[in-house]
């Protein structure tokens, strides 16, 4: 039988997942920026993508901090 999970478990997992993927995508976009060195419009697009992903990761970090500050997460 599968163990039960609380909604908080799912929320924390979801935020960590989004944060991880946003950071990976920002890193990937940095490579794309380098690849597009001769195409300013493409470089600008990937720069915007990277910044949006960094902002998304930072927001996840802030939300995770609020969810976990002063509390211990307990497995069920």
Helices and strands as residue ranges (DSSP letters): H 7-35, H 40-68
